[in-house]
Amino acid sequence: MALNTTQTHSVRPVSHFRRRVLVLFAAILCGLGLLVFHWVPFQRALYRAKRQCLIWQTEWHLRGDHRVVDAHFLVLYPPGHQKSAEEIAHLASDAYAGEIANLGIHPTGRLVIAVYPNRASLNDAVGLPPQQNNIGFYWHGVIDVLGPHGLHQAIGLPLSSYPLDGPVAHELGHALLNLGAYGNYPSWFNEGVAQWEDLRQTGYQWLTAHNDLRTDPLYSLSTLSNDFYQLPHQGLAYREGLGMVEYLAHLGGPNTLANLVHVLGHGTPFDIAIKRTYGSPIQTLFDHWQHSLHRSV
């Protein structure tokens, strides 16, 4: 009798449960792949959505306020402050072209400015104690500012000094940087850019008895990066931020700061974005900036 040399192998069917597990596993792998390769666009979309929700929340909260509307700004103001709102809209429009050119930012819609009549109402709007020494604030899409009368009451400056001493150009700098770089920067850079734009537009600098960059002891870069808003000498911390941003703005030519903001907007970590834009680590640039001050102590 001849032997049958053909071997047969039975294939065990995959159960429905195992098939579902395999499909779920494949879906998880695909999801992880999307997160790995598209995490930054996802983060940016989420950041934009959160920012827009907070803008809508502010508009709803201030729905009883009056408004001034121009090509670039929606200014919300309480009854009786129309003249102040018109002045603020004018100041913002004057600063707008220069700031968007310097930072390379081109907003697609109107920026929202909320005008507050006194410091207590401004601080309440952003969740701070009423006695905080704020004259302006930027938070996720909304520029909050004291009006001229509020600034006069808070600091005692004449109404005529509002274009120079008011917060409009400074807070607009914060807003445009945030639109372009999605919050991807340390606090010293954030405040430095806002002050740099304010200086360029109005000539204003925050000078105190203890923030002379040539004579007063300076904070280190790591201290500025890690504890900026908790430092005891805020005037010095702010002035260092301004000095460093001004140094970076002049270091690589007229478009270099805008190029840096563009790189940051794509999610590149700050230190890597600096190295990619300027060719040197941020600590090296910080040391060079300090050397350029020709300090006397």
Rosetta blueprint (number, residue, H / E / L):
1 M L
2 A L
3 L L
4 N L
5 T L
6 T L
7 Q L
8 T L
9 H L
10 S L
11 V L
12 R L
13 P L
14 V L
15 S L
16 H H
17 F H
18 R H
19 R H
20 R H
21 V H
22 L H
23 V H
24 L H
25 F H
26 A H
27 A H
28 I H
29 L H
30 C H
31 G H
32 L H
33 G H
34 L H
35 L H
36 V H
37 F H
38 H H
39 W H
40 V H
41 P H
42 F H
43 Q H
44 R H
45 A H
46 L H
47 Y H
48 R H
49 A H
50 K H
51 R H
52 Q H
53 C H
54 L H
55 I H
56 W H
57 Q H
58 T H
59 E H
60 W H
61 H H
62 L L
63 R L
64 G L
65 D L
66 H E
67 R E
68 V E
69 V E
70 D L
71 A L
72 H L
73 F E
74 L E
75 V E
76 L E
77 Y E
78 P L
79 P L
80 G L
81 H L
82 Q H
83 K H
84 S H
85 A H
86 E H
87 E H
88 I H
89 A H
90 H H
91 L H
92 A H
93 S H
94 D H
95 A H
96 Y H
97 A H
98 G H
99 E H
100 I H
101 A H
102 N H
103 L H
104 G L
105 I L
106 H L
107 P L
108 T L
109 G L
110 R L
111 L E
112 V E
113 I E
114 A E
115 V E
116 Y E
117 P L
118 N L
119 R H
120 A H
121 S H
122 L H
123 N H
124 D H
125 A H
126 V L
127 G L
128 L L
129 P L
130 P L
131 Q L
132 Q L
133 N L
134 N L
135 I L
136 G E
137 F E
138 Y E
139 W E
140 H L
141 G L
142 V E
143 I E
144 D E
145 V E
146 L E
147 G L
148 P H
149 H H
150 G H
151 L H
152 H H
153 Q H
154 A H
155 I H
156 G L
157 L L
158 P L
159 L H
160 S H
161 S H
162 Y H
163 P H
164 L H
165 D H
166 G L
167 P L
168 V H
169 A H
170 H H
171 E H
172 L H
173 G H
174 H H
175 A H
176 L H
177 L H
178 N H
179 L H
180 G H
181 A H
182 Y L
183 G L
184 N L
185 Y L
186 P L
187 S H
188 W H
189 F H
190 N H
191 E H
192 G H
193 V H
194 A H
195 Q H
196 W H
197 E H
198 D H
199 L H
200 R H
201 Q H
202 T H
203 G L
204 Y L
205 Q L
206 W L
207 L L
208 T L
209 A L
210 H L
211 N L
212 D L
213 L L
214 R L
215 T L
216 D L
217 P L
218 L L
219 Y L
220 S L
221 L H
222 S H
223 T H
224 L H
225 S H
226 N H
227 D H
228 F H
229 Y H
230 Q H
231 L L
232 P L
233 H L
234 Q H
235 G H
236 L H
237 A H
238 Y H
239 R H
240 E H
241 G H
242 L H
243 G H
244 M H
245 V H
246 E H
247 Y H
248 L H
249 A H
250 H H
251 L H
252 G L
253 G L
254 P L
255 N L
256 T H
257 L H
258 A H
259 N H
260 L H
261 V H
262 H H
263 V H
264 L H
265 G H
266 H L
267 G L
268 T L
269 P L
270 F H
271 D H
272 I H
273 A H
274 I H
275 K H
276 R H
277 T H
278 Y H
279 G L
280 S L
281 P L
282 I H
283 Q H
284 T H
285 L H
286 F H
287 D H
288 H H
289 W H
290 Q H
291 H H
292 S H
293 L L
294 H L
295 R L
296 S L
297 V L
